[in-house]
Amino acid sequence: MNAKNETIYILGHAAPEIQRLKTQAEILRPITERLLLNAGIQPGMRILDIGCGAGDVAMLAAEKVGAAGSVVAIDRSPEDLRIARDRAQASGLPHIAFEMASAEAFVNKDLFDLVIGRYVLIHQSDPAALLRAAARLVKPGGAVAFHEIRLRQKCGSMPNVPLFELIEKLIRMAFLSALPSHDVGDRLIQCFSDAGIPRPELFCETPIWDGADAPCRWLVSTLRSLLPQLHRIGIVLKDVMEISHGCATNWIPSTTRKVVPAS
């Protein structure tokens, strides 16, 4: 990326964050799979995954295109790329090639049938610039598909679980205070238009979890990854969390008030 669009990945690249991404990928897989199918992915296609991270979207795409197809996955983090390569090799997916590059700087002699990205535009100061870069890498008749989160949409609990609500609020506060395009999930039509790309076909899904199915560990690990950002905006949490039965049971904020989830 050029200096204008360079952004810091606020979740970091430490081992716990990589594990969190793997858990997140399991949660998001059904939605991303539907996105790929709606975008027309077929066996034998050539796919580009922008901002591949630990490689989950690239591996999903590789499963869909099969051995007759190919996937190129790019990212700016050498740590993430190393992990993604190892995971793809262990999964028996040799038709994925990983390269360290940004979308704007990436060049390839062959164009792609489909360019994809998941949770990438939210990190861009200029999402339209990344979309333009993606579009120039697509064959005539190909597609560009992005999966983004709607951070302005609250994730609540019913009946109300105070600890869950507090974790969710802190996570959104951290993201909203740091991500340059935190609202891009609500502005995709505008961003595609600004990039000179035809109006996208949109769909929105909201997961609903029941009891033990709720991904509390994932929420807690997300909050842990965001602690440095919360500290930067003046929210200091001490003795953050102990996890039991898939949910945080002890959480002592710096105010010393103890919050315990409802039974």
N, C-alpha and C positions, 0 to 999 in steps of 0.2 A: 504494500500500500504506500501511497505517497504520504508525506508528512502531514498533510491536511487531514487525511482520513485515518491516520494511525490512532488506534485506541488501545487501552489496557484491558485485558481480559480479567475482570474483577474477581472471578472465582478462582483464579490461579491454576496451576498445573501440578500440584502436589499429588502424591499417591491417593490420599483419601478423596480428592476431587475427581480423579480418574475413575475410582470405584463408584462415586456418586453418579458420574456420567453413564456408567454401564447400567446402573439401576434405573436411571432416568430413561435410558434407551428401551429397556424392557417395558416401561410404562407407556412410552410414546409409540412403540412399534406398530400397534394396530392402526393408529391415525396416520403415521407416515406411510405405511403400506397402502392405505387407501389413497393417499395423495399421489404416490407413484403410479398406482393403477389408473387413477383419473387423468394423470399426465400422459398416459399411453405407453408406459414401459412394457417392452416385449423382449422375449429371448433374442439374443444376437445383437442387441443395441450397444451403442458406445455411450457411456455415461460419464459426466464430470460431477464430482461432489466437492463443493466449495466449503472450506472451513470444516474439514472432516473430523477434527478432534480425535477421539479414541477409535474412530473407524466404524461405528455402528451403522450409520446410514449407508456408507460405502459397501459394507458387507451385506446389508439388506438388498441394495441395488444389484450387487453381484449375484446374489441368489436368484433374483428375478431375470437377469439377462442370461444366466447360465454360462457354461464354458465357451459357447460360441460368441458371447459378447465380451465386453471389457469395461472396466471402471478405472478412471483416473481420479485420485483423491488428493486434494491440496490443502495445506494448512501452513500457518506461519510458525507453529511451535514444533521444534525438533523433538522435544520430549513426547508430545502427543503422537507424532508421526512414528517414532520408534515403537511405541506401544501398539499403535494401529497396525503396523507391519507385522509385528509378532502375533497379534490376534488373528489377522487375516491368514497368516501361514498356518497357525494352529487349527483354524477352521477349514482348511483345505480350499482356500479361495485364491489361487495363484494369478487369476486374471484381474487383480487389483494392483495398480501401480500408484505408489505414494510419492508425492513431490512437495518440497517446501517452497511455497510461493503464495502470493496474494492473487486474488482474481484479476486485479488491475494489471499486474506484471506477468501473469501466466501466458505463455505462448505454446502452441502445439501445432504441428504440421497438419493435423486432421481435426475437423470440426466434430461436434458431438450431437447425438440425437436428442439428448436431454441433459440439461444442467440443473442440479438440485442443490439445496442448502437448507439446513435446519438450525433455527435459532442463531442466525448469522446477521441478518439485517438489523436486529436490535442493537448490535455492537457497532454499527456504522454511523459516523457523523453525517454521511451523505449516502443513504440507501440507494438512491437513484443511480449514483455513480457505479455502485457494485452491480446493480441490475443491468446497466448498459454494458459493463464488462462481461457479464454472464451472457448477454444476448449476442455479443460479437463472436462467441465461441460455439454458437448453435448453428447446425445446418439449416438451410431453407426448409421450412416445414417442421422443424424441431420444436422443442418446448423448453420453457424455463419454469421451474416449480420451487417454491419456498414454503417452508413450514415455520410459522412464527407464533409466539405466544401473545395473548392479549393480557398484558400486565395491569391494565386498568380495570379488569374484571375481577372482583373479589372472589376468593375461594372460602366459603363459609362452612360451618358445621351445624347440623340439626339432629338432635337438640344441641344447644350451644355448649361447646367445650372450651372454656376460657383459655386453656393453654394452647390449643390448636389455633384459636383465633389470634392469639398474641404472636405465635410463630409466623403465621401467615402475614400478619401486619408488618412484622419486622423484615421479612423477606421482601415484601413489596416496597417497603421504605428504602431498603438497600438498593434494589434495582432501579427504582424511580429516581434516586439521587445520583446514580452513576452512569446508567446506560444512555448514550446520546440519542438513541431512537427507541426509547422504551414504549412508545405508542405506535410503533410501525405496524403492529398487527391490526390496528384500526385505520391505517392509512395506505394499505397496499394498492388500492386502485389509484390513488394519487401518485404513489411512488412509481408504479408502472408507467403511468402517463408521463411523469417527469422524465423517465428514462427513454421515452419514445417507443415503448413496447405496448402492443394491443392490450386492451382491458382484460385482466385475468378472470378466470372462473374461480370463484371463492366458495369454500365451505368451512363451517366452524363446528367443532365438537367440544363439548364440555364433559369430561369424565365425572361420573358419580360413583362414589365408593361407599360400601356398607360395612360398618364395624371394623372387624379385623382386616378387611381388605384395604382399608385406608393406608396409603404409603407414608406412614408417620416417620419411619426411619429415613426415608428419602428427604422429607421436609426438614428433619433435624440436621441431616448432613448438609443440606443446602444452606441452612442457617449458619452452620459451622464454617462453610467456605466463604460466607459473606461477612463474618465477624470483622475482618480488617476494614471493610467498607463502612460497616456500622460504627466502628471506632473513629473513622475519619469524619463522620458527621456528628460525633459527640455522644453516641450511644455505646456505653461500655457495659458489657455483660460479664459477670464473674461466675465461676463454678457452673459453666453453661448447662450441660445436660448429662444425665445418665439415662441410658435407654433400657427399658424393660418391657417385654411383651409388645415390641413393635412401636412403642410410643414413649415420649419423654415423660418421666415421672417426677424428676427433681429438676427444678430450674430456679435459680436464685439470681434475679437481676441485681444490679448494683444498688437498687433501692432497699435491698435486704428483705423485700416482701417475697414470700414463697407462694408460688402458683401451682396448684395441683389439678389435673384434669378431672372432670366429672366421671363417676363410675358408670 
